[in-house]
Amino acid sequence: RSILFEVELAQKVISYLRSKLSLRVASGPERCLDAGGVDDEFRKRHPDYQYVTIKHNLSMDAPSVMIDPASKEFTDYVASVIRNSIHVLGTDHIYVIGPIGGETNQLVEDSEKDKTIRGEWSKAVMQGIKAADPNGVWHCQGWGFLMPIWNETYVKQFIDSVGSNDFIVWDFQAEESLLSQRYNFFHGKRWIKGVVHSFAGEEFLHGSLRYTLGLYKDVFNNPQAQRCIGTALLPERLGKNSLYWDFIFRVFWNPNDTDIDGFLQGYAVRRYGIKSAENMFGFLKKLEQTVYGDRIHSDRWMTHHFSVGRFSSY
């Protein structure tokens, strides 16, 4: 019953977003596609299918199993996932699916299969989307491209195999990871500059205003970045870092028309009132020079966590 309630709640929220706010909603069936999705019972019912084992998930889950993406059965499976999403949530023809592997350190043990599987998978996913929804657009959030199983050769293979222009890559965590530059601006595909900035546990004040502004100005002014069609906010936390979030929305609108001091002066008025604005601007300016200085992360625990913890492979 609890699972049914969550589906019903999602349906209500999506209905509200569409009917009351006139927003398009992207569905996210990625989990059952990027990291496997078929259980023991499925494999017993389909013993004639070919399967591939995806190894070593960062979250320490057991290896996951997917239908071999080189097979027609996998394309049919993708189409069934999309049709089910449409049946349950309706559709605005946008589907969020990350690259194969999810948070994986090793894709497959078979070295020959490992050379081809990424392109086989992206081709099959796009074909499955189109089989279920001819107007479907694949939004590929690029978090998985941060994993050690990806490099320039593999990303190019993945993108070149998609076989459709109805494909958009999210430069996930673009305020730090710069996937677009690492992977040659996604080889001519359209892309979105995404800002995560606050993962779970990162509610402390952090984020360089100068650095972030420079990154967005580069997108506006760099000819190589012309295929960037927008931006996305993708945080896990929005709690206490309000100055950065306020700033990033100003930058989203037009980085070339954003001045940090001008922003801080306006923020001081809006946040603290006219009478306190002058004094608070001085305080905010000190924050901008220190806490919001050149470092992206300024918290000792998070610096330690990223340097020696489970994300050290980045």
N, C-alpha and C positions, 0 to 999 in steps of 0.2 A: 504493500500500500504506500509506503514512503517513497518508493521509486516512482509510482504512478503520480503521486502528489507533486514530485519535482517536475515531471513532464508537464502536468497540468499548469503548474506555476510558470514554467518556461513559456508555454503557449499563451498564457495571459500577458506576460511581459512583452513578448514579441508582438502580439496583437495590439497592445497599447502603443508600442514604438511605431508600428506601421500606420495605425488608424489615427492616432491622436497627434503624433509628432512628425508624421510623414517621412520617417526614416526607412532606409533600406537595411535589412538585417542579413548578415552573412552567417550561414550555419557552419558548424565546425565538426565534421565527422572524422577528423584527422586521427584520433587515437586508435581506431580500429583499422587504419590503413598504414600509418607510418611506422608502427611498432608491432605489426602482426595482426592479431584479431581473430584467429580461428583456434578454438579450443579442442580438447581431446574428443569431445562428442561430435564436433563437426568433422574431424578427420576420420572417425569411425563411420560416419554416414557417407563419406566421399573418399574411400580408400584408393580410388583410381586417380585422384588428383596428384600433381607434383607439388611438394612443399619445400620451403627454405627456412632454416632456423636462423633467427637474428640473435647475435650473441651479446652478452655482457652489457646489460643496461646499467647506467650510472646509479639508478635508484636501487640497485641490487635485486631487482625482480628476476625471476627465472627467465631463461632465454625464451623469446617469443617466437611463434611460428606463423608464417604467412604462406598463402598459395604462391607458387612460383610466378613472379610477375611477367615472365616470358610466355606464360600460357594464356589461352583464351579464357580459361576459368577465372583467372584473376581479374581480367577486364570485366567479365560478367559480375564478379563479386563487387567490384567498385561501383558498377551501375546499380546494383541492388542496394548498396549502402546509401547512395545518393537518392534513390527512389524512396527509401524508407525515411530519410531526413525530410524529403518533400512532403511525404504523407503525414508525418508527425508535426512538423513546424511550418509547413508551407515553404515558399521560396521566393527570394528576390534574385535568384540565379547567380549567387555568389557563394562559393564553397571554400572554406579555410582548411587547407590540408598541408601540413609540413612535409619536408623531404623524408625519404625512407630512413628508418633507423631511430628516429626520435633522439633521445639522449643515450647514444650508443657509442662505446669505445671500439668495438669490433663488429663489423657488419656480418660477414659469413666466413666460415673457415676455409671453404673451397676457394683457392686463390684465383682460379680461372673464372668462376662465377662472380667473384668479387669485382672483376674488371668490367663486367657488363651489366650488373644488376641495377645500378642506379638509372641508367638510360632505359632499360627495360621497364622499370617501375614507373618512371615519369611518363613514358609513352602510354602505358596501360591505364594510368590514372586519368590522363586527359581523355583518352578514348572512352573510358567508363563514364566520366562526367558527361560527355557529349551524347553517349547512348541514352542516358537517363534524362538529360536536359540539353537539347540542342543549343539553347541560349546560355548555357552555363559558363561561368568564368571562374577559373581556378586562382584563388589568392593563396600563394605559397608563402607562409610565414617562415622566415629563414633561420629560426633558432637552431635547427638541426645542423645548418652549415657551419656552426661554431664547433661542432664535434670533431675529434681527431680523424674520423673516417673520411673527411672531406678535404679536398685540395682543389687547385685550379683546374686540373685535368678532369676530375670527377664532376665538379660543378658544371663545367662546359658540356660534358657528356649529358648530364641530367637536363640542362636547359635546351640543348640542341635536339634532344629526343622528344620534347613536348609536342611538337608538330602543330601548334596552334598559337595564334596571337592573343587568344582569350586566356592569358596567363600573366599574372602580376606577382612579382617577388616583393616581400617585405624585408627591407634591410633592418632586421631585428636588432634592437639595442644599438641603434646607429649612433647614439651619442658617445659610444665607447668602442664598439667592435668594428665599425666601418666595413661591413661585408661588401658594399658596393665597390669600394676601392680594392679590396682584397681579390675580388672576383671580376675585375674588368667591367664594372658597371653592368653586370649580368648579361653581357654579350648581346646587347641591343633590345632586350626585353624591357617592358615597362616595370617600374619598381616604385615602392613607397618607402619613405624614410621613417622608420619607427623608433619611438623613444620608450624604453622600459624604465630605466633610471632607478626605480625602487623595487627590488625584489623583497621577498619575505624577510623581515628583520632589518630592512633599510629605511626605517622611519626617521632616522636622525637627519639633521640638516647636512646636505652635501650637494655637490654639483657646481662646476665652474660655469658662471654665466658667460664669461668672455669666450671660453672654449666652445660652448654650445652655440653661441651666436655665430662664431666663425665657421662652424660646420654647416650651418644653414645658409649662411651667405655664400659658401662655396657651392652649394647645390644650385642656388639661384644664378650664380655667375660663371660656373664651370661648364663649358660646352659639352664635356663628356657626360655630364649629369642631366642632359636634356630629356632623357626618357623617364625621369622622376616625375610622377603625376600627382603626388600628394604626400601627406604625412599621417602618422597614426600614433596614438597614445596607448601604451601597452603595459602599464604598471601593475605590479601585484600589491602595492601599497600606495595610498594617496593621503595618509593621515596627517603628518606633522610638517612636511616640507613645503608649506603653502607658497612661499616666495618663489621657489623654483617652478612650481606648476603654473603659477600666475605668469611668470616670465615666459615659459615655453609656449603658452597660448599666444602671447604677443609675438613671439618669434615665428610661430606657425603662420600668422597672418601675413607678415612681410618683414623678413630679417633685415632687408636693406633699409627699412624705415624705422629700425629699432635702435635706440640709444640707451645704454645701460643707465646712465645717470638720470635721463629723462624718465625711464621706466621706474626707477627707485623713487623719484620725487612723486610721480603719480600714484605709486603703490602706497607711499606714506600717507597721502591724503585719503585714499580710499580705505585704507586699513585702520588708520588711527585718527582721522579727522583733521580739519584745517589747523586747529589750534596746536596740535601736537606734531604736525607734519614736519616742521623745520627741524626740531630736535630728533625726531625719529629718522629723518633722512640721514643725519650724521651717523646714527647707529647702524642703519641699513648699509651705508657706505662702508663702514668698518667690517660688517659681515661679508660684503661682496669682495673685499680685499683679503679676507682670511678664510672663513669657513667656505665661502663660495669663490675661492681663489682658483689657482691653477689645477688643483687636484680634483679628480672626479669623485673619488671616495676619500673621506677624511677620517673615518672611524677606524680605530685600531683593530677592533674585533673583526670587521669586514675585510680590512686589508690582510689580516692574518688568515682569515677563512679562505680568501681567494688565492693566496700565495702558497699555502701548504695544505689546504683542504681538498675536497673532492673536485673542485674546479681548477686545480693547478695545471691540468693539461691544456687549458686555454692559452 
